[in-house]
Structure formats: structure tokens, C-alpha cells
Amino acid sequence: MIVIKTISELKEYTAKNDNISLVPTMGALHLGHGALIKEAVKQKNQNGKVIVSIFVNPIQFGPNEDYNKYPRTLTEDVNFCENLGVDVVFVPSACEMYGIEENQKDNFNFSNNYLTYVCPPYFLVNKLCGKSRVGHFDGVATVVLKLFNLTGAKKAYFGQKDAQQLFLIKKMIKDLNLNVDIKSIPIVRDKNGLALSSRNKYLDDDGYNKALIINKMLTKVKNLYERGITNVKILFEEAIGLNNDNMIDIEYFEFIDFNNLENTFEAKENTLVAIAAKVNNIRLIDNLLL
Amino acid sequence: MIVIKTISELKEYTAKNDNISLVPTMGALHLGHGALIKEAVKQKNQNGKVIVSIFVNPIQFGPNEDYNKYPRTLTEDVNFCENLGVDVVFVPSACEMYGIEENQKDNFNFSNNYLTYVCPPYFLVNKLCGKSRVGHFDGVATVVLKLFNLTGAKKAYFGQKDAQQLFLIKKMIKDLNLNVDIKSIPIVRDKNGLALSSRNKYLDDDGYNKALIINKMLTKVKNLYERGITNVKILFEEAIGLNNDNMIDIEYFEFIDFNNLENTFEAKENTLVAIAAKVNNIRLIDNLLL
């Protein structure tokens, strides 16, 4: 396995390898990423290569979000990738990624005043996570398109946990006529049901126990749905009842048609049950696709 | 030469031809386009193919602009391309291009509420033509990226006449890490010096004569500059004096550093002298690169 830090080295590599699968990550890798990487390694063709990018992308963080304190565990991440059979880890700096000189790297130069951005459709952005994270999905779409172009990836792996991101990336592929095959991988949970996330590192014991409510709500919905209850009002009320005393601070808890991101009033196949909540001020998301 | 109307046919063609040069146009082809096409045909490699796209792109026209009455001369355009040795003319409908059903084609569905857009940097957009044509360059960048992806073009040809467009496309290539080599081709003028434009068809004799002032202003600047005058204030005053009685309605007349699109006060190499003016309500642009 090789570690590449510059765009010129990456281009040199991809010029010689035209069968690339990409797993874009922000590092702090856990078994959720592991599921994406394992699947990419498993699915690669004889002459295929798997590239994992590790890049904490400044332009997808809002000014009051956790860009600076986002967990960075590069040494462990590199070992993790090597053990899973990855061919290349691509770890650019923010300046390298956005073509900005090190001595010019104030945040403003990374903004859409100075850089070409890719902007997913407003009506699909302005809901779920996009409502509170203004500009987030522009930053995501922009960096993902850059990574597609830099690697020439034919396949790319995304987690179902970031459901809105997954939807918007697929929409970008269609709208901009990209030739990348998107593979989505189910959410990985720990033994108590908490969806794996790099941000789980922020939780103390109290936070961890409260965070378990999120998956309990989803499981409640799933069980009722499997017993034939599809009325969203009922499913909503039953599930939200588990958050007694407002132990977690729910930002949204919505039932969404995952074909178009519209709210639905009747749960059915491909309904996304999506939650975002702050737990002791740590923002977590989770979802269930019926 | 073949004429292709659908994306699926185009993809079939480009899958078999990986050395494509693209000349993106809105049709109503004239000798200005001819210069781009000739250069593309001349520069193509042994196994190379030249694709001319003809597409009046709805999303780059403002609500009060001339999308509906923009000249459409497809039969002549196809003959024009055939005579110049083009391999493929790609002529999609707006619905085909944006993946919208024919029965859904109200303007709103083409907006950034429903489609992923590519947005060039605000500080580079909000000047020259972008000031009056709000949203124009988002539409241009979006369709150009789509055409790059659809054709897999390695080279693409743009006219120097649309100088801000050329600058923003180059910026998009850099910012989004595209692998397309942009060739810019000098402005072509008629025997009286008027820059060729599809919109010249709108001019009557009176308009035509007034429109000649634009190039006279640029020529005045050029002559003074060649005599050693570089002070922009002087160059501006001398040139604008040619528009006595406000025969043309000047929208902007600016001296721009074509390295960064900043205004400059001292004319030098790579200074762009750019004009937009309405002539009997027909909007024309022209420029001179020193």
C-alpha cells in the first residue's frame, strides 16, 4: 500500500490505473468505514485498485461546526487501510486539495467567492441535515466531484448512514452526467445498536447511554412497521415517546420517501426514517430504510 | 458526419472513441464558430474525432433574455459542420440534456431548485457580463461540465470573444480538477470590424452602423497603447469619446487584468479591454486582449 499526499503523485498513479474504486472518507476510520472498504476490496476486478481518501474537508463545515476539533487519527487510519487490502491512501492537505498557497490559507479563500462550487438542488438540500448545516452539501458535492475527477474512479462507496449525502451524490451523478457507479453500504452499529460515527469519540459514558435512544426509536418504528402499522403519525408518536425527559435534543425525526426526499405520511418500502439529535451537545445522525 | 440527438447514442459513440475534441456552441453558426471548428479539425490526432454540440441552453438565459427568440438555424448549421470536416454534431433537446420529461418542462424544473448546478466563484462572476446577467455563468459552467462528461473530451475550443466565460471555464477546470485542455481562439470580425456574433442577425442597417462604434473604441485603445499610452483613464476617455450622442448604450467598458479579472489602472500585456453595449436594444459584447 502507498500513501499519496499530492495531486501530482495521485495523477501519476491514476494515469497508469484506469480501474479505480474510491472510498472517500474524512478519516478517524471505524468499522463503518471498514464495511465500505471491505466491499470495495471484495468487488474490485483483477486489475482494479482501491483508493481510500482521507480528507477533513474544510468547505463542508459551517463556521460554528467542529472542523478544527474533528478527530484526526492518521497513523491508525493508514494501518487500518493497509490491513484491509487498500492499494492507495490519498491524504492531501486542504491547500493541496483546493490549490491555495499555504501562506494564503485563511478560510475566506476556500469560500465560493474564490472557488468553483458544485451546488446540489436547493429543494433537496433544504431539508433534513441541510436545514441546519447551511452550505454543508455544497462542500460535500464539490469535494466528491473533485475526488472523482482526481482518481478517475469508476466506482465509489458511500455509507447509508449519511442518507441525504448519498441521495445528493446520486443526484449529482445524474445531473452532471458523471460515469461513476455509486455503491451504498448499510449502517454498521456497535453491540448496543449505536450507529458507528467518528463523532462518537466525543461521547462520555452519560452521552453514550443517552445516544442509544436514537436507535431505540428507529427499532421501535421498525417493529411496529413489521407488525403492519404504516401510519406515520402513530409511528412518530410511539417512537418519540422513548425520549422521555428530552434526554436527547432532537433536531429532526422525519419519515421521508427516499425516491425524492419528500415527507411521507404512510410508511412503505423505501421510506427513510431519519433522525438527527444533539446528545450533550454532540450532533449525531442515524436512519432506517424500510 | 453523423447527427446525434440523444445522450444514449452519444455515450455509445464516445465509448468507442476516446480522443474527442469538443466545440460547444448554441448554433446559429458563423465564421467565428468556424474558426473554432477549423482549429479543432486541424489539431485532431490520427484517431481523434471532433464533436460540435449545438444546444441553446435554457439555464444560462435570464427570465428577460432572448432564449425563445435566440436564432435557430439547424439545417444550415449541420451543413456548415459537415463542410468543415466535423465528425459528430450533437443536438440534444433541453429535456434530453437535463433529464426532464417532456410533460414536465416548465422553466422551474430547470432551476437550481431541482438540478445540481456548477457555480463559478462569486467574485469572478459578479463583474463584466455577470453583473447584468445574474445566474448566466452558473448555467454556462453547468452545461459545459455536462458536455465534458458526456463526450469525455480531452480538448475543448472556446472563443476569446466571451472572455469572462473563457476565464471561468478555465477556473472551473482548475478548481474541479478536470482533465480537459482548453484552447482559446481569437475573435473573428467582419470586413468592417464588427465581431461576429449570432445576435448580429438581430441588427438592422441602422443598428449595424452604430454597432461598429464598439470595435472603433477598441481599435482606438489599441492604437494609443501601441504608441505607448498605458494610463487607463486616458485610454478610456479617448475611446468613449467616439460614442458621441450616446449612439450605443454602454453597459460596461472596462480594463481588466486577464490573470485575475481585477480592474487595472495601467494597461499592459494581458490587459483585457472589454465592452458590452446595447445597440437599438440588442446586447453585444466585444473585447481586445493587449
Interface residues (C-beta under 8 A of the other chain):
Chain A: I7 Y98 G99 N112 N113 Y114 L115 T116 Y117 V118 C119 P120 P121 Y122 F123 A141 T142 L145 K146 N149 L150 L168 K171 M172 K174 D175 L176 N177 L178 N179
Chain B: I7 Y98 G99 N112 N113 Y114 L115 T116 Y117 V118 C119 P120 P121 Y122 F123 A141 T142 L145 K146 N149 L150 L168 K171 M172 K174 D175 L176 N177 L178 N179
